[in-house]
Structures are given as C-alpha cells and as structure tokens.
Amino acid sequence: MSRQLPLVFEAPRRGQPPRHWADLSVSERREAMVTAGQSAFRARQLSVHYFERLAADPADWTDIPAAVRSQLSELFLPPLLHPVHVLSCDGDTTVKTLWKLHDGALVESVLMRYPDRVTMCVSSQAGCGMACPFCATGQGGLQRNMSTAEIVEQVLDGARKLAAGQVPGGIGRVNNVVFMGMGEPLANYKAVIGAVRQLTAPQPDGLGMSARGITVSTVGLVPRMQQLATEGIPVTLALSLHAPDDELRDELVPINTRWNVDEVVDAAWEYARTTKRRVSIEYILIRDINDQAFRADLLAKVLKRRGNWGWVHVNLIPLNPTPGSKWTASRRRDEEEFVARLRAKGVPVTIRDTRGREIDGACGQLAAHEA
C-alpha cells in the first residue's frame, strides 16, 4: 500500500456562495430584514416559511404582501444547490442526489428511509483532502469547503421531499443527519457547527431537530474533536479508525501520521467523558488488510484500556466497491470472527446496514461524477 495524494487541511479559496437565510443568526436575520427596508417581524415570518412550513416558493407566503415576496426570496433564499440527477434504489426509499454548486463544484447527498426513521447523509466539502486510499471521495481530492447554508439545504431538500410525500412510506420528517457524505466535517469546522446549530435551533429559528439525532464523523482531527466537546451540543461523534495499530492506520488513514491511534482514541474518550455521549468507532472491514482476528483483539485492547463504562460502540462497515479499487470486502467468516472476538472482550459492536450500494451512494462511494 502507498499513499499517492497529500493531506490537504486548507481548502482552496474559491468564490463564496451567495449569502442565504440559513447562514444568518436570528439577530442577523432581523438586521438584514431592516436593512432591506422591511419591518423586523418579517424575519420571523420568513423563518416560519423556510424552516417550519418548508415552503420554498414565495407564492405560498400568503401572509407577506405579494409585492415583497419576490424581493425577499431573491435577497435571502438564492438557489444554492442545483440538481444534476437523482438515483434511487431500495424501492425508492434510498435517494442519492448529485448537486452542482454555484461555482460548478459537485457534491452528493443521500436520503435513507427506514421503517422507523429517516436519515440524511450530507456532504460538508466538495471532495475531501484526507486522502484515504480505499475511499472514492478521498481519492478525488478537495475542491472547496461548503457553506453552512449549502449543508443545511441538503437536509431541507430531504425534508421537502418527505413533506410532499415523494418518498414511499407516506409523509414524514428527517429524524437523523449524519455528516458522512463527501468531505472531512471537522476540516470545515465553522460551517459544520453553524449547520448543526441551524438544524437544532427550535422552530421557526431552525429545523428543530434533536442534537442526539445528529452524527459528526471525523478521521481524527484531534484539536477539532477537543473543540467539539466544548460546544454544548450533544451530537454523536463518530471516529473513523479503521485500524487499531499505527503501522496500518498510517497507510489506511493518512492523518494518523499527524495524530496517532492513541491520540485520536484519547480525544474520543474525552469527548464521551465531557458530553456523556457514547462515541461510535467506525471500522471498514477490508479483506486480508485489517480484518484479521488479532486486530480485533488489539482493537478491543485499545478501547478497553480507556475503561468499560459504556463510552464506546464499534460500528463495523463492509467495504463498498469503488471503481479501480484493489481491495474488497471481508469474507463472511472473517467478519463473523471479528465480531465474535470483540463481543468476547465485552466491546459493543454492530455491523452497519449498508444502503445505496447499487447507486454508489454507500459509505466511501460518493465521488460526484456528472456522467
């Protein structure tokens, strides 16, 4: 194994997307409305339509004078995501959308409807700079960071589809948001935290989601993990570990050369201690690379060293195929042995229910190809 792409922490500077309602705080919305020559109370009206009623069409804003609606829409709700194509599978309950941003950058989001919940997998960057060799997104490099509103709009699009009954299963709502699409969320920290605050703010100031329904994934940016623990927002932290030893993780997750296994697991433990929220350890099983029984034992040792007070849960992920990859998913017997070894050591573990593989919408497959 060899790393071909460099790590990229600073996103290339490109033209910023237009300012959007979801980029603004409540006070900034009131100020912007007054600056636009409108009464401050119009800010609450617009928020009701955007976050609560999910009404993107100004024609539906009947409590706002008709002469004002278009002005407010143009000023505060500029189109940020332009759909290129939509693919679905699982009886149309898994929907992947390819979006083109204002500058031509491409990103993807995935809606997954289960019998008891709806999860939106959202992107936080166009591309990714973490260079993980088994991930299609990481191999595509980093184009730019996304704005807070560009992230929020992915969730709102899913919410509108559900509210309109466009996804089989009847009218519903988004229960969970996972920052597991394109990009390293903690490398775009300000915009991601801004989006989390917009999603969890009570309606009509935000979408009114529970922070416990939001998962922020990271390959292990330790300073940002530590900062996230101080935000006072009890989101779930998911650490993409993928190897319990530094020698292998240096190859699979190149950021390990900056912050090693002990450092990232310590930061995850500290997050759990501070927030009282169980951390998820993400571990993609790759045949004959990281799925050996001895590595399961080592993973258990690494995690149990920090205590067994329920601070951690291991989420095993079968490797999803990507074009040109030399790696493949583990054999079933090796997967079962890995699970058995962890459970024997008292480590909670589950195997992720993979959705969207047929449409390249599963973990590690998002590459945002227009063709």
N, C-alpha and C positions, 0 to 999 in steps of 0.2 A: 504493500500500500504506500502511496505517496501523495502528498498534498500538492496540488497544482496551482490553486488560487490562493492569493494572500488574504489575510484577515483585513476587513475594512470596518473601522469603527465610525469614521466620519462620513456621512452620506455626501455624495456630490451635490453641490449647490445648483439648484435649478429654479426656474421661475415659480414663485409661490402660487398656489391656487387662490382664487378669489375668496375674500372673507365671507363667511357663512354664519348663519344664526347659531349653529352648533359649535362654532369656535368661541362664542362670547359667553361671559358670565352673566348672571341675572342683572347686575348693576350696569354692565357694559351694554346690554340689550336696551335698557331704559334710556341710557345716554345716547345710544345710536339712533333710537327712535326719535328722541327730541331733536337731535342734530338733523334728522331727515325732515323736520318740520311737522312731526306728528305728536300727539299727546303721549305721555309716558305710558298710560294704561294700554295703549295699543301693543306694547311689548308682551304683556300677559296674553292678550288675545292671539297674537301670532304664535306664541308658545303653545297655547291650547290647541291650535290647529296643527302645528308641526309635531309636537311630542305626544299629545293626548288623542286627537282625532285622526292623526296620520294623514291629514288632508294636504297633499302637495299642490293640488290645483286651486289657484286663487279664486276660481269661480265658485268654490264651495265655502268661501269665507263670508258667509252672508251677514255676519254681524259687523263687518267692516265695509265702509262705503265703496261702491263699485269703482269709483274714480281713483281710489287709493290702493286697491288690491294689487294691480299690476306693478305699481311703483315699489311696494313693499316686497313683492316676490322678486323683482329684479335686483333690489338692493341687498336683500338678506337671504334669499334662497337660490343663489345661482346654481345651475346644474353642475355637479362635481364628478359624478360617475355616469359614464355613457356606456350602456350595454352593447357589447360586441356580439356575443352569442351566449345562449343558455343551454346547458345539457342536464338531463335528469336520468335517474335510474331508481331502483327500489320502488317501482310502481309510482314514480314521480314524487316520492317523499324525500328524495335526496336531490337537491338542485344546485348545480355549480354555475356561477355567472362569471364570465370574463368581462372586466370593465376596462374602458380606456379613460385615462385621466386627462385633465385639460392640456397637458404637455405631451400627450401621446404615450405616456407610460402605461403599462398593462399590469393589472392585478386581478386576483380571483378571490371570491368568497363562496362559501358552501353552506346551504341550509339543510339541516338534517331533522326530519320529523320522526319521532318515535311515538309509541302509543301513549306515553305519559309525559312527554316534554318535547320542546323544540330547541335545538341548539344551532347557533350561528357560529361558524368558523370564519374569522375575519383576518384580513391582512393588515399589517401595520407599516410595511415598507414595500416599495416596488422592487422586487428582488430581495436578496439577502447577502450580507457581507461576511457571514460566519464560515463559509467555505466547507461545510460538512460534505465529504465526498459521496455519501450514499443518498443525498437529498437533491432532487431536481432543482428546487428553488435555490439552494446554496450554490449549486454549480452554475447558475445563471448570472451570478454577480449581483451587485447592488446598484440600482438606478437612482433612487432617492427615497427620503422619508415621506410618509404620508401625513397629512394634516389631521388634527382632531376631527374636523367635520367629515373628512373623507372616510375616516374609520367609522364614525357614528352613522353615516349614510348607508354603509353596508348593512348595519343592523336594522335601520329604519326601512330599507328596501325589503328585507325579510319580513318585518312586522306588517308592512303594507300588503305583501302577498298573502300572508295569513289572514289578515283582516278582510281581505277581498275574497277569501275562500278559494284562492288559486292553487293551494296545495291540498291534495287529498287528505281527508280527515276532518273537514269542517273548519269553521272559523276558529282561530287560535291566536296565541301570542308567543313571542320569543321568551323562553324561560332561562336559557343559558347562552352565554357568549364565551367562546374560547379564542384567545389570541394565539392561534396555532396555524394561521394561514401563512402567507408569504411574509418573510422578514423576521428579525430578532426584535421582539417588542421592547426590551429594555435598552436597545440601542437607539430607540426613538422615544425616550422616556417621557419627555414633556407632553407630547401629543397623545401618547397612550394613556397616561394618567388623566389628561384632560378628557379623553373619551370615556374613561371609566367613571369620572365624576358626572359627565353628562348622562350616561346610561343609568346611574344610580340615583341621581337627584330626583326628589319626588315630583310627580306630575303636577302642574304642567311645565315646571322648570327643567325637567329632564324626562327620561323614559320611565323612571320609577322602578327599575329592576333592583333585585336584592344583590348586594355585593357578593353574597355567597354563591350566586349563580354565575359568577364571572371567574374565569381561569386565565391567568397570565403565565405564559410559558417563557422559559429562557434557557439558553445553553450554558449559562453560568457567568453573567457579568456581575461579579461579587459586589462591587460598590453600589450598583443599582439595586441588587437584591436587598442589601442593607438599608438603602434609602426607602425602598418599597415598604419595608417593615414599619417605617415611621409615619406613613401617610394616614393611618387611621381608617383605612378602607380594607375590610377583611376579605379581600379576594383570595382565591386559592392560587398558590404558587406551584407551578409545575416545572421541575428541573429536568431537562433533557440530559441524562447522564450517559447512558448507552455503553458504558464500560466502567468497571469498578477499580481498574488499575491505570496508573498514569501512562505506562508504555503504550497500551492500546488506545486509551482515550486521546492521547496526543494525536493519533492518526485519524480517529473517527470524528472527534470534536476538537478542531484545531485550537479553539480558545483555551483548551486545557494547558497549552504551553504558557499561558498568561496566569491563569488561576487553576491550580491543580485539583484533583479529586477531593482531597481533604479540605481544601479551602472552600470549594463550592458546596460540599455537603455540610460543612460547618455553618455557612451562610444560610442554607436551607433550614438547618436545625434552629438557628437563631430566629429565623422568620416564624417558624412554628411556635417557638417559646414566647415570642413577643406578641403575636397575633392570636394565639390559641387556635390556629387553623392548621389542619393536617396538610402536610406537603405531599405532592404527588411526584414520585420519581419515574420519569418516562424512560423506557428502555426498549429500543427497537432490536428485535432478535434477528441476527444475520447469520446464516448458515456457516458453521465452522470458523466464524470470526469472533463472536462474543457470546455464543450460546452454550459453551461448554459447562458441564456440571461444576467444575472447580470455580468457574467465575460466578455461578450462582452462590456458592458457599462464600466467596470473597465479598460479593455484594451484600449478603446478609451480615457478614462481619463488619463491613464498613458502616452499615446503617445501625446495627445493634450497639455498636461502640458508643453511640450518642444516647443510648437509653431506649427503653421499650414502653414509653408512656403514651403510645398511640400517636406519635408525632409524624409518622410517615406511612405511605402506602405506595407499593410498586405497581406501575401500570405497564405491563408488557405489550408490545406492539409488533405484530408480524410485519416484516419488511414488505412494503408495497413495491411492485415493479416499476422501474423507470427506464426509459429508452437508453440503450447502450450500457446499462449498469452491469458490472461483472459479478455483483452479489445477488443473492436470492434469499427467500425466507427460510427459516429453520425447518428442519424435519419435525413432523408432529411428535415423534418420540423424544427428541431433544427438547422441544418446547415443554412437553409434559414433565420431563425430568427437571428442568429448570424451575418450573412452578413447584414441584414436589420438594425440591431442596430448600426453596425459600420458606415454604409453609412449615417444613420440619424445623426450621430455625425460628419460627414464630413471627415471620415477616408477612404482613397482609399483602396479598397480590391478586391481581385480576388480569385477564387478557382483554385488550380493547376490542370492542365490536367495531370492526372496520367497515365504514360506509364509503361509497363513492369510488371504489377502486376501478370500476368499469369505465368511468368517465374521467379518470386521472384526477379525482377530487379527494383522494385519501391522503393520509399523513405522508409527507415527503414527496408528493407527486405534483404539487402546484408549480407550474412553470410558466403559465400565462402566455401560451403560444396562440397567435391570432389565427393561424391556419387550422 
